[in-house]
């Protein structure tokens, strides 16, 4: 194995290049975006679920809603506190969080997520500007 030094050097360079983003940032992420709530959302004070739950699990909740509405024809969601909501992104969620750019897009851009919600649920304000 005359090439042992070259192979070891190549492996070390590979490991350094692959791990570079991790040790360069040392776990420091950009600060989380500040969400801008509409007056209606501020006045409601309560969402369908708790703020912590919605920040972490809103997509799973919307998937459950989509399945229940489209496949089972169910329209009413009962939250853990017993309050009933219409299972609708357009009429329930976007009623309070109507500024998509200031609310939805900030977190989705920060997380580099491109949800497919907007393929069906068109933002009317953006549609009117086009």
Secondary structure, 3 states (H helix, E strand, C coil): CCCHHHHHHHHHHHHHHHHHHHHHHCCCCCCCCCCCCCHHHHHHCCCCCCHHHHHHHHHHHHHHHHHHHHHHCCCEEECCCCCEEECCHHHHHHHHCCCCCCCHHHHHHHCCCCCCHHHCCCCHHHHHHC
